[in-house]
Amino acid sequence: MSVEPQPAPADKALRVREMFARIARRYDLNNRLHSFWRDQAWRRSAVRVAAVQPGQAVLDVACGTGDLAGMFDRTGAGRVVGLDFCEEMLDLARLKFAGRRIEWVRGDAMELPFADGSFDVVSIAFGIRNVSQPRRALEEFVRVLRPGGRLVVLEFDRPRGRVLGAAARFYLDQVMPRTAAWLAGDREGAYAYLRDSVKAFWTAEELAGEMVRSRLSDVVSRRLTLGIAALHRGVRP
Ligand SMILES: C[S@@+](CC[C@H](N)C(=O)[O-])C[C@H]1O[C@@H](n2cnc3c(N)ncnc32)[C@H](O)[C@@H]1O
């Protein structure tokens, strides 16, 4: 059985928030370049498995600069909320999606400011491994879902193949942290942290197991692009 993935020092939340504030300005460009433009395709897959019905309510947790919430807003959803604890990321989301009716909320994934059963879909993309107590966050996601509601989690994984997998691991371990830091103008190791946080976090199989443990049913997972990322969906019974 898997355990909480990181010992989560008391100041982890503060450090993560400050780190995202530092890299916010170049966050989107870094995502596109370093995923070879796959990141938006991964988010589109997340929207598809969420199967939003017209008028339904969607919460995107750890929304960052808002790309996934922006996509949910095009599905005919009745309400789309993007929540993040980093004001700098939210500011960029507000700017990018000005004029859209997405609600941007500052808040913590582990203490969602919503009543039980408020949403038909809860999503989190590349966010759960940054949360200091991911199990607590999963419990919160299940709490705010209505019965029949879907939790969609998109998260990095470690590519495993021998040849292409080894090339992808070399790129993720050695190349990306340097070029991304250079692009973001970051000298404090934000992208080395992001690389190391993927290694320290649950594997895709463990994450799926944690979703089952959180009492979600029909949990299905899919590996994306050489296993660099994985997409999971579970249903609140
Ligand atoms: C790698 S970014 C992902 C952003 C976005 N979901 C995307 O797909 O690009 C992680 C985000 O998680 C947010 N975050 C980390 N821990 C959080 C927490 N406990 N509560 C709310 N947001 C959190 C960070 O501020 C950051 O914006």
The ligand as an ORCA input file, in Angstrom:
! r2SCAN-3c Opt
* xyz 0 1
  C       2.127     23.037    -12.145
  S       0.889     24.246    -11.785
  C      -0.497     23.618    -12.699
  C      -1.420     24.717    -13.167
  C      -2.541     24.300    -14.087
  N      -3.437     23.367    -13.483
  C      -2.040     23.762    -15.403
  O      -2.571     22.775    -15.892
  O      -1.127     24.374    -15.979
  C       0.450     23.875    -10.116
  C      -0.466     24.887     -9.488
  O      -0.907     24.337     -8.249
  C      -1.088     25.414     -7.354
  N      -1.158     24.835     -6.012
  C      -0.224     24.076     -5.390
  N      -0.644     23.705     -4.175
  C      -1.881     24.224     -4.014
  C      -2.840     24.180     -2.970
  N      -2.604     23.528     -1.813
  N      -4.020     24.808     -3.154
  C      -4.281     25.484     -4.297
  N      -3.409     25.581     -5.314
  C      -2.215     24.953     -5.187
  C       0.095     26.323     -7.654
  O      -0.108     27.637     -7.183
  C       0.169     26.242     -9.172
  O      -0.575     27.255     -9.791
*
